[in-house]
């Protein structure tokens, strides 16, 4: 009986997270360019689209679990756009000569995101700094720290093919 309750509770939590993400990021999720992220693989067999949604969900869960007060809308939107670089980073045509996608894609993602959406300073910080310490300058806000941590965790799970 407890197991069934736990499963139902988990399903309800998942629905609540998806609803929060839809409400805060409807314009992003419905945009043509964000839909294109379904065509590019991020880690393992996971698309950039699924990865960004996974990071948004895990960011919300992390903030909730640690009871960190955050601006949920900005946390979600920054997480959805953190890898909005819009190219297949595995394609030799898009790999810079030094193969440093990890260092350079936050800038590309931020340029694309500011072109396509109106972003707050906090959302920009999330996108710009999510690869810290590779970005050298650390995040300024709690939301950016949370997305940075969630991105590392989700990337590990996806690379090890534990998270689909």
Order of alpha helices (4+ residues) and beta strands (2+ residues): alpha-alpha-beta-beta-alpha-alpha-alpha-alpha-alpha
